[in-house]
Amino acid sequence: MNFVSKTVRKSQDLPKGDIIRKEASIPLSNLMLYCPGCKRGVKIARERNEQGQGVRKCRKCGHKF
Ligand SMILES: [Zn+2]
């Protein structure tokens, strides 16, 4: 699952503004990425870093994208 955060401007509906989290669908083909470490397309592992942001990482060598 991947989330994108979008800051919404203040409006009559949302006087204080708000942050909307929306689920973004990811095509399965995007799970294969070229890894410079492995020099080929690899499967990607997802994990969160210290800031809580999702990062993509090579399953084989651990290269971070
Ligand atoms: Zn790799």
PDB file of the backbone (N, CA, C, O) and the ligand in Angstrom, with CONECT records:
HET     ZN  A 101       1
ATOM      1  N   MET A   1       0.847  -1.193   0.000  1.00  0.00           N
ATOM      2  CA  MET A   1       0.000   0.000   0.000  1.00  0.00           C
ATOM      3  C   MET A   1       0.879   1.237   0.000  1.00  0.00           C
ATOM      4  O   MET A   1       1.915   1.296   0.662  1.00  0.00           O
ATOM      5  N   ASN A   2       0.451   2.178  -0.730  1.00  0.00           N
ATOM      6  CA  ASN A   2       1.221   3.419  -0.830  1.00  0.00           C
ATOM      7  C   ASN A   2       0.293   4.590  -0.575  1.00  0.00           C
ATOM      8  O   ASN A   2      -0.818   4.638  -1.104  1.00  0.00           O
ATOM      9  N   PHE A   3       0.751   5.537   0.237  1.00  0.00           N
ATOM     10  CA  PHE A   3      -0.075   6.680   0.553  1.00  0.00           C
ATOM     11  C   PHE A   3       0.589   7.955   0.073  1.00  0.00           C
ATOM     12  O   PHE A   3       1.798   8.131   0.225  1.00  0.00           O
ATOM     13  N   VAL A   4      -0.188   8.826  -0.496  1.00  0.00           N
ATOM     14  CA  VAL A   4       0.324  10.145  -0.843  1.00  0.00           C
ATOM     15  C   VAL A   4      -0.423  11.158   0.016  1.00  0.00           C
ATOM     16  O   VAL A   4      -1.644  11.090   0.159  1.00  0.00           O
ATOM     17  N   SER A   5       0.316  12.083   0.574  1.00  0.00           N
ATOM     18  CA  SER A   5      -0.293  13.115   1.389  1.00  0.00           C
ATOM     19  C   SER A   5      -0.422  14.378   0.567  1.00  0.00           C
ATOM     20  O   SER A   5       0.492  14.764  -0.162  1.00  0.00           O
ATOM     21  N   LYS A   6      -1.568  15.012   0.696  1.00  0.00           N
ATOM     22  CA  LYS A   6      -1.792  16.233  -0.059  1.00  0.00           C
ATOM     23  C   LYS A   6      -2.345  17.296   0.886  1.00  0.00           C
ATOM     24  O   LYS A   6      -3.342  17.079   1.573  1.00  0.00           O
ATOM     25  N   THR A   7      -1.695  18.417   0.906  1.00  0.00           N
ATOM     26  CA  THR A   7      -2.168  19.496   1.755  1.00  0.00           C
ATOM     27  C   THR A   7      -3.271  20.254   1.031  1.00  0.00           C
ATOM     28  O   THR A   7      -3.113  20.660  -0.121  1.00  0.00           O
ATOM     29  N   VAL A   8      -4.373  20.434   1.714  1.00  0.00           N
ATOM     30  CA  VAL A   8      -5.520  21.104   1.120  1.00  0.00           C
ATOM     31  C   VAL A   8      -5.569  22.544   1.607  1.00  0.00           C
ATOM     32  O   VAL A   8      -5.398  22.811   2.796  1.00  0.00           O
ATOM     33  N   ARG A   9      -5.800  23.453   0.701  1.00  0.00           N
ATOM     34  CA  ARG A   9      -5.897  24.862   1.069  1.00  0.00           C
ATOM     35  C   ARG A   9      -7.134  25.127   1.923  1.00  0.00           C
ATOM     36  O   ARG A   9      -8.120  24.391   1.879  1.00  0.00           O
ATOM     37  N   LYS A  10      -7.046  26.184   2.688  1.00  0.00           N
ATOM     38  CA  LYS A  10      -8.199  26.565   3.501  1.00  0.00           C
ATOM     39  C   LYS A  10      -9.369  26.915   2.603  1.00  0.00           C
ATOM     40  O   LYS A  10      -9.203  27.563   1.569  1.00  0.00           O
ATOM     41  N   SER A  11     -10.546  26.485   3.004  1.00  0.00           N
ATOM     42  CA  SER A  11     -11.745  26.766   2.228  1.00  0.00           C
ATOM     43  C   SER A  11     -12.922  26.880   3.182  1.00  0.00           C
ATOM     44  O   SER A  11     -12.763  26.732   4.394  1.00  0.00           O
ATOM     45  N   GLN A  12     -14.092  27.142   2.641  1.00  0.00           N
ATOM     46  CA  GLN A  12     -15.279  27.216   3.488  1.00  0.00           C
ATOM     47  C   GLN A  12     -15.594  25.860   4.091  1.00  0.00           C
ATOM     48  O   GLN A  12     -16.059  25.766   5.227  1.00  0.00           O
ATOM     49  N   ASP A  13     -15.340  24.819   3.328  1.00  0.00           N
ATOM     50  CA  ASP A  13     -15.608  23.491   3.845  1.00  0.00           C
ATOM     51  C   ASP A  13     -14.605  23.094   4.918  1.00  0.00           C
ATOM     52  O   ASP A  13     -14.952  22.447   5.907  1.00  0.00           O
ATOM     53  N   LEU A  14     -13.366  23.490   4.707  1.00  0.00           N
ATOM     54  CA  LEU A  14     -12.317  23.132   5.641  1.00  0.00           C
ATOM     55  C   LEU A  14     -11.607  24.413   6.095  1.00  0.00           C
ATOM     56  O   LEU A  14     -10.547  24.754   5.571  1.00  0.00           O
ATOM     57  N   PRO A  15     -12.183  25.112   7.056  1.00  0.00           N
ATOM     58  CA  PRO A  15     -11.641  26.411   7.474  1.00  0.00           C
ATOM     59  C   PRO A  15     -10.210  26.312   8.004  1.00  0.00           C
ATOM     60  O   PRO A  15      -9.429  27.257   7.893  1.00  0.00           O
ATOM     61  N   LYS A  16      -9.890  25.197   8.560  1.00  0.00           N
ATOM     62  CA  LYS A  16      -8.545  25.049   9.119  1.00  0.00           C
ATOM     63  C   LYS A  16      -7.592  24.368   8.147  1.00  0.00           C
ATOM     64  O   LYS A  16      -6.420  24.163   8.464  1.00  0.00           O
ATOM     65  N   GLY A  17      -8.087  24.019   6.971  1.00  0.00           N
ATOM     66  CA  GLY A  17      -7.259  23.233   6.079  1.00  0.00           C
ATOM     67  C   GLY A  17      -7.196  21.809   6.593  1.00  0.00           C
ATOM     68  O   GLY A  17      -7.655  21.518   7.697  1.00  0.00           O
ATOM     69  N   ASP A  18      -6.642  20.944   5.812  1.00  0.00           N
ATOM     70  CA  ASP A  18      -6.602  19.555   6.229  1.00  0.00           C
ATOM     71  C   ASP A  18      -5.582  18.816   5.376  1.00  0.00           C
ATOM     72  O   ASP A  18      -5.132  19.302   4.338  1.00  0.00           O
ATOM     73  N   ILE A  19      -5.244  17.661   5.836  1.00  0.00           N
ATOM     74  CA  ILE A  19      -4.353  16.816   5.047  1.00  0.00           C
ATOM     75  C   ILE A  19      -5.115  15.556   4.684  1.00  0.00           C
ATOM     76  O   ILE A  19      -5.617  14.840   5.550  1.00  0.00           O
ATOM     77  N   ILE A  20      -5.189  15.303   3.402  1.00  0.00           N
ATOM     78  CA  ILE A  20      -5.937  14.149   2.918  1.00  0.00           C
ATOM     79  C   ILE A  20      -4.959  13.026   2.586  1.00  0.00           C
ATOM     80  O   ILE A  20      -3.963  13.231   1.892  1.00  0.00           O
ATOM     81  N   ARG A  21      -5.259  11.867   3.084  1.00  0.00           N
ATOM     82  CA  ARG A  21      -4.438  10.706   2.726  1.00  0.00           C
ATOM     83  C   ARG A  21      -5.229   9.871   1.732  1.00  0.00           C
ATOM     84  O   ARG A  21      -6.373   9.484   1.971  1.00  0.00           O
ATOM     85  N   LYS A  22      -4.599   9.619   0.653  1.00  0.00           N
ATOM     86  CA  LYS A  22      -5.284   8.912  -0.419  1.00  0.00           C
ATOM     87  C   LYS A  22      -4.465   7.693  -0.816  1.00  0.00           C
ATOM     88  O   LYS A  22      -3.243   7.746  -0.951  1.00  0.00           O
ATOM     89  N   GLU A  23      -5.161   6.632  -0.992  1.00  0.00           N
ATOM     90  CA  GLU A  23      -4.453   5.427  -1.389  1.00  0.00           C
ATOM     91  C   GLU A  23      -4.160   5.478  -2.873  1.00  0.00           C
ATOM     92  O   GLU A  23      -5.054   5.732  -3.680  1.00  0.00           O
ATOM     93  N   ALA A  24      -2.928   5.242  -3.228  1.00  0.00           N
ATOM     94  CA  ALA A  24      -2.540   5.233  -4.633  1.00  0.00           C
ATOM     95  C   ALA A  24      -2.295   3.793  -5.051  1.00  0.00           C
ATOM     96  O   ALA A  24      -1.533   3.066  -4.414  1.00  0.00           O
ATOM     97  N   SER A  25      -2.941   3.402  -6.111  1.00  0.00           N
ATOM     98  CA  SER A  25      -2.762   2.039  -6.569  1.00  0.00           C
ATOM     99  C   SER A  25      -1.461   1.925  -7.351  1.00  0.00           C
ATOM    100  O   SER A  25      -1.071   2.832  -8.087  1.00  0.00           O
ATOM    101  N   ILE A  26      -0.811   0.805  -7.172  1.00  0.00           N
ATOM    102  CA  ILE A  26       0.474   0.583  -7.841  1.00  0.00           C
ATOM    103  C   ILE A  26       0.343  -0.614  -8.764  1.00  0.00           C
ATOM    104  O   ILE A  26       0.038  -1.718  -8.311  1.00  0.00           O
ATOM    105  N   PRO A  27       0.567  -0.410 -10.036  1.00  0.00           N
ATOM    106  CA  PRO A  27       0.537  -1.560 -10.948  1.00  0.00           C
ATOM    107  C   PRO A  27       1.588  -2.592 -10.556  1.00  0.00           C
ATOM    108  O   PRO A  27       2.676  -2.242 -10.098  1.00  0.00           O
ATOM    109  N   LEU A  28       1.258  -3.851 -10.738  1.00  0.00           N
ATOM    110  CA  LEU A  28       2.188  -4.907 -10.352  1.00  0.00           C
ATOM    111  C   LEU A  28       3.518  -4.797 -11.083  1.00  0.00           C
ATOM    112  O   LEU A  28       4.558  -5.188 -10.553  1.00  0.00           O
ATOM    113  N   SER A  29       3.482  -4.266 -12.295  1.00  0.00           N
ATOM    114  CA  SER A  29       4.718  -4.184 -13.071  1.00  0.00           C
ATOM    115  C   SER A  29       5.730  -3.263 -12.405  1.00  0.00           C
ATOM    116  O   SER A  29       6.933  -3.381 -12.637  1.00  0.00           O
ATOM    117  N   ASN A  30       5.240  -2.349 -11.579  1.00  0.00           N
ATOM    118  CA  ASN A  30       6.158  -1.436 -10.905  1.00  0.00           C
ATOM    119  C   ASN A  30       6.939  -2.109  -9.783  1.00  0.00           C
ATOM    120  O   ASN A  30       7.849  -1.512  -9.207  1.00  0.00           O
ATOM    121  N   LEU A  31       6.584  -3.340  -9.478  1.00  0.00           N
ATOM    122  CA  LEU A  31       7.301  -4.010  -8.404  1.00  0.00           C
ATOM    123  C   LEU A  31       8.679  -4.472  -8.853  1.00  0.00           C
ATOM    124  O   LEU A  31       9.536  -4.786  -8.026  1.00  0.00           O
ATOM    125  N   MET A  32       8.891  -4.513 -10.170  1.00  0.00           N
ATOM    126  CA  MET A  32      10.216  -4.858 -10.663  1.00  0.00           C
ATOM    127  C   MET A  32      10.944  -3.574 -11.036  1.00  0.00           C
ATOM    128  O   MET A  32      10.463  -2.795 -11.859  1.00  0.00           O
ATOM    129  N   LEU A  33      12.087  -3.360 -10.436  1.00  0.00           N
ATOM    130  CA  LEU A  33      12.877  -2.170 -10.732  1.00  0.00           C
ATOM    131  C   LEU A  33      14.304  -2.583 -11.047  1.00  0.00           C
ATOM    132  O   LEU A  33      14.805  -3.588 -10.541  1.00  0.00           O
ATOM    133  N   TYR A  34      14.952  -1.785 -11.896  1.00  0.00           N
ATOM    134  CA  TYR A  34      16.345  -2.074 -12.195  1.00  0.00           C
ATOM    135  C   TYR A  34      17.208  -1.708 -10.997  1.00  0.00           C
ATOM    136  O   TYR A  34      17.164  -0.575 -10.516  1.00  0.00           O
ATOM    137  N   CYS A  35      17.979  -2.649 -10.525  1.00  0.00           N
ATOM    138  CA  CYS A  35      18.855  -2.392  -9.388  1.00  0.00           C
ATOM    139  C   CYS A  35      20.294  -2.230  -9.861  1.00  0.00           C
ATOM    140  O   CYS A  35      20.832  -3.133 -10.503  1.00  0.00           O
ATOM    141  N   PRO A  36      20.936  -1.088  -9.556  1.00  0.00           N
ATOM    142  CA  PRO A  36      22.333  -0.884  -9.953  1.00  0.00           C
ATOM    143  C   PRO A  36      23.272  -1.864  -9.268  1.00  0.00           C
ATOM    144  O   PRO A  36      24.330  -2.189  -9.806  1.00  0.00           O
ATOM    145  N   GLY A  37      22.896  -2.334  -8.092  1.00  0.00           N
ATOM    146  CA  GLY A  37      23.756  -3.281  -7.376  1.00  0.00           C
ATOM    147  C   GLY A  37      23.724  -4.655  -8.015  1.00  0.00           C
ATOM    148  O   GLY A  37      24.762  -5.291  -8.198  1.00  0.00           O
ATOM    149  N   CYS A  38      22.514  -5.114  -8.358  1.00  0.00           N
ATOM    150  CA  CYS A  38      22.361  -6.443  -8.962  1.00  0.00           C
ATOM    151  C   CYS A  38      22.508  -6.397 -10.472  1.00  0.00           C
ATOM    152  O   CYS A  38      22.697  -7.431 -11.114  1.00  0.00           O
ATOM    153  N   LYS A  39      22.421  -5.187 -11.049  1.00  0.00           N
ATOM    154  CA  LYS A  39      22.511  -4.993 -12.493  1.00  0.00           C
ATOM    155  C   LYS A  39      21.419  -5.759 -13.230  1.00  0.00           C
ATOM    156  O   LYS A  39      21.646  -6.293 -14.315  1.00  0.00           O
ATOM    157  N   ARG A  40      20.260  -5.806 -12.642  1.00  0.00           N
ATOM    158  CA  ARG A  40      19.110  -6.403 -13.304  1.00  0.00           C
ATOM    159  C   ARG A  40      17.838  -5.992 -12.576  1.00  0.00           C
ATOM    160  O   ARG A  40      17.888  -5.365 -11.518  1.00  0.00           O
ATOM    161  N   GLY A  41      16.690  -6.354 -13.160  1.00  0.00           N
ATOM    162  CA  GLY A  41      15.417  -6.077 -12.519  1.00  0.00           C
ATOM    163  C   GLY A  41      15.266  -6.939 -11.285  1.00  0.00           C
ATOM    164  O   GLY A  41      15.521  -8.143 -11.324  1.00  0.00           O
ATOM    165  N   VAL A  42      14.858  -6.334 -10.204  1.00  0.00           N
ATOM    166  CA  VAL A  42      14.734  -7.073  -8.953  1.00  0.00           C
ATOM    167  C   VAL A  42      13.376  -6.780  -8.327  1.00  0.00           C
ATOM    168  O   VAL A  42      12.711  -5.803  -8.672  1.00  0.00           O
ATOM    169  N   LYS A  43      12.986  -7.634  -7.414  1.00  0.00           N
ATOM    170  CA  LYS A  43      11.782  -7.369  -6.650  1.00  0.00           C
ATOM    171  C   LYS A  43      12.103  -6.418  -5.507  1.00  0.00           C
ATOM    172  O   LYS A  43      13.195  -6.425  -4.938  1.00  0.00           O
ATOM    173  N   ILE A  44      11.107  -5.603  -5.199  1.00  0.00           N
ATOM    174  CA  ILE A  44      11.321  -4.530  -4.244  1.00  0.00           C
ATOM    175  C   ILE A  44      10.639  -4.849  -2.917  1.00  0.00           C
ATOM    176  O   ILE A  44       9.489  -5.289  -2.881  1.00  0.00           O
ATOM    177  N   ALA A  45      11.362  -4.621  -1.847  1.00  0.00           N
ATOM    178  CA  ALA A  45      10.770  -4.722  -0.510  1.00  0.00           C
ATOM    179  C   ALA A  45      10.439  -3.315  -0.036  1.00  0.00           C
ATOM    180  O   ALA A  45      11.156  -2.357  -0.325  1.00  0.00           O
ATOM    181  N   ARG A  46       9.355  -3.214   0.685  1.00  0.00           N
ATOM    182  CA  ARG A  46       8.979  -1.897   1.221  1.00  0.00           C
ATOM    183  C   ARG A  46       9.156  -1.888   2.732  1.00  0.00           C
ATOM    184  O   ARG A  46       8.807  -2.845   3.423  1.00  0.00           O
ATOM    185  N   GLU A  47       9.703  -0.790   3.226  1.00  0.00           N
ATOM    186  CA  GLU A  47       9.814  -0.641   4.672  1.00  0.00           C
ATOM    187  C   GLU A  47       9.767   0.841   5.003  1.00  0.00           C
ATOM    188  O   GLU A  47       9.771   1.689   4.110  1.00  0.00           O
ATOM    189  N   ARG A  48       9.722   1.140   6.276  1.00  0.00           N
ATOM    190  CA  ARG A  48       9.639   2.542   6.689  1.00  0.00           C
ATOM    191  C   ARG A  48      10.954   2.958   7.333  1.00  0.00           C
ATOM    192  O   ARG A  48      11.575   2.199   8.078  1.00  0.00           O
ATOM    193  N   ASN A  49      11.357   4.190   7.023  1.00  0.00           N
ATOM    194  CA  ASN A  49      12.587   4.695   7.622  1.00  0.00           C
ATOM    195  C   ASN A  49      12.275   5.385   8.948  1.00  0.00           C
ATOM    196  O   ASN A  49      11.151   5.318   9.445  1.00  0.00           O
ATOM    197  N   GLU A  50      13.295   6.054   9.520  1.00  0.00           N
ATOM    198  CA  GLU A  50      13.133   6.664  10.841  1.00  0.00           C
ATOM    199  C   GLU A  50      12.066   7.751  10.830  1.00  0.00           C
ATOM    200  O   GLU A  50      11.426   8.006  11.850  1.00  0.00           O
ATOM    201  N   GLN A  51      11.872   8.391   9.678  1.00  0.00           N
ATOM    202  CA  GLN A  51      10.869   9.450   9.588  1.00  0.00           C
ATOM    203  C   GLN A  51       9.472   8.893   9.297  1.00  0.00           C
ATOM    204  O   GLN A  51       8.515   9.652   9.143  1.00  0.00           O
ATOM    205  N   GLY A  52       9.367   7.583   9.225  1.00  0.00           N
ATOM    206  CA  GLY A  52       8.068   6.984   8.951  1.00  0.00           C
ATOM    207  C   GLY A  52       7.704   7.010   7.485  1.00  0.00           C
ATOM    208  O   GLY A  52       6.564   6.711   7.129  1.00  0.00           O
ATOM    209  N   GLN A  53       8.650   7.364   6.623  1.00  0.00           N
ATOM    210  CA  GLN A  53       8.367   7.397   5.192  1.00  0.00           C
ATOM    211  C   GLN A  53       8.622   6.021   4.604  1.00  0.00           C
ATOM    212  O   GLN A  53       9.544   5.318   5.017  1.00  0.00           O
ATOM    213  N   GLY A  54       7.806   5.649   3.649  1.00  0.00           N
ATOM    214  CA  GLY A  54       8.007   4.368   2.996  1.00  0.00           C
ATOM    215  C   GLY A  54       9.203   4.438   2.050  1.00  0.00           C
ATOM    216  O   GLY A  54       9.324   5.374   1.261  1.00  0.00           O
ATOM    217  N   VAL A  55      10.073   3.457   2.132  1.00  0.00           N
ATOM    218  CA  VAL A  55      11.209   3.408   1.226  1.00  0.00           C
ATOM    219  C   VAL A  55      11.195   2.070   0.502  1.00  0.00           C
ATOM    220  O   VAL A  55      10.719   1.062   1.025  1.00  0.00           O
ATOM    221  N   ARG A  56      11.729   2.086  -0.715  1.00  0.00           N
ATOM    222  CA  ARG A  56      11.800   0.862  -1.506  1.00  0.00           C
ATOM    223  C   ARG A  56      13.229   0.348  -1.471  1.00  0.00           C
ATOM    224  O   ARG A  56      14.183   1.123  -1.532  1.00  0.00           O
ATOM    225  N   LYS A  57      13.359  -0.928  -1.375  1.00  0.00           N
ATOM    226  CA  LYS A  57      14.666  -1.520  -1.161  1.00  0.00           C
ATOM    227  C   LYS A  57      14.766  -2.815  -1.961  1.00  0.00           C
ATOM    228  O   LYS A  57      13.811  -3.587  -2.045  1.00  0.00           O
ATOM    229  N   CYS A  58      15.946  -3.037  -2.548  1.00  0.00           N
ATOM    230  CA  CYS A  58      16.171  -4.273  -3.290  1.00  0.00           C
ATOM    231  C   CYS A  58      16.128  -5.460  -2.340  1.00  0.00           C
ATOM    232  O   CYS A  58      16.751  -5.449  -1.278  1.00  0.00           O
ATOM    233  N   ARG A  59      15.373  -6.494  -2.744  1.00  0.00           N
ATOM    234  CA  ARG A  59      15.268  -7.672  -1.883  1.00  0.00           C
ATOM    235  C   ARG A  59      16.580  -8.449  -1.833  1.00  0.00           C
ATOM    236  O   ARG A  59      16.845  -9.162  -0.865  1.00  0.00           O
ATOM    237  N   LYS A  60      17.398  -8.313  -2.874  1.00  0.00           N
ATOM    238  CA  LYS A  60      18.603  -9.134  -2.937  1.00  0.00           C
ATOM    239  C   LYS A  60      19.804  -8.469  -2.255  1.00  0.00           C
ATOM    240  O   LYS A  60      20.450  -9.069  -1.395  1.00  0.00           O
ATOM    241  N   CYS A  61      20.093  -7.224  -2.648  1.00  0.00           N
ATOM    242  CA  CYS A  61      21.306  -6.597  -2.113  1.00  0.00           C
ATOM    243  C   CYS A  61      21.015  -5.476  -1.124  1.00  0.00           C
ATOM    244  O   CYS A  61      21.937  -4.972  -0.483  1.00  0.00           O
ATOM    245  N   GLY A  62      19.770  -5.082  -0.988  1.00  0.00           N
ATOM    246  CA  GLY A  62      19.449  -4.062  -0.008  1.00  0.00           C
ATOM    247  C   GLY A  62      19.607  -2.637  -0.521  1.00  0.00           C
ATOM    248  O   GLY A  62      19.484  -1.686   0.250  1.00  0.00           O
ATOM    249  N   HIS A  63      19.880  -2.478  -1.818  1.00  0.00           N
ATOM    250  CA  HIS A  63      20.005  -1.139  -2.388  1.00  0.00           C
ATOM    251  C   HIS A  63      18.693  -0.375  -2.209  1.00  0.00           C
ATOM    252  O   HIS A  63      17.613  -0.897  -2.485  1.00  0.00           O
ATOM    253  N   LYS A  64      18.808   0.883  -1.736  1.00  0.00           N
ATOM    254  CA  LYS A  64      17.604   1.686  -1.544  1.00  0.00           C
ATOM    255  C   LYS A  64      17.376   2.581  -2.735  1.00  0.00           C
ATOM    256  O   LYS A  64      18.303   3.215  -3.238  1.00  0.00           O
ATOM    257  N   PHE A  65      16.137   2.630  -3.185  1.00  0.00           N
ATOM    258  CA  PHE A  65      15.778   3.427  -4.358  1.00  0.00           C
ATOM    259  C   PHE A  65      15.294   4.802  -3.940  1.00  0.00           C
ATOM    260  O   PHE A  65      14.945   5.619  -4.791  1.00  0.00           O
TER     261      PHE A  65
HETATM  262 ZN    ZN A 101      20.025  -5.293  -5.747  1.00  0.00          ZN2+
END
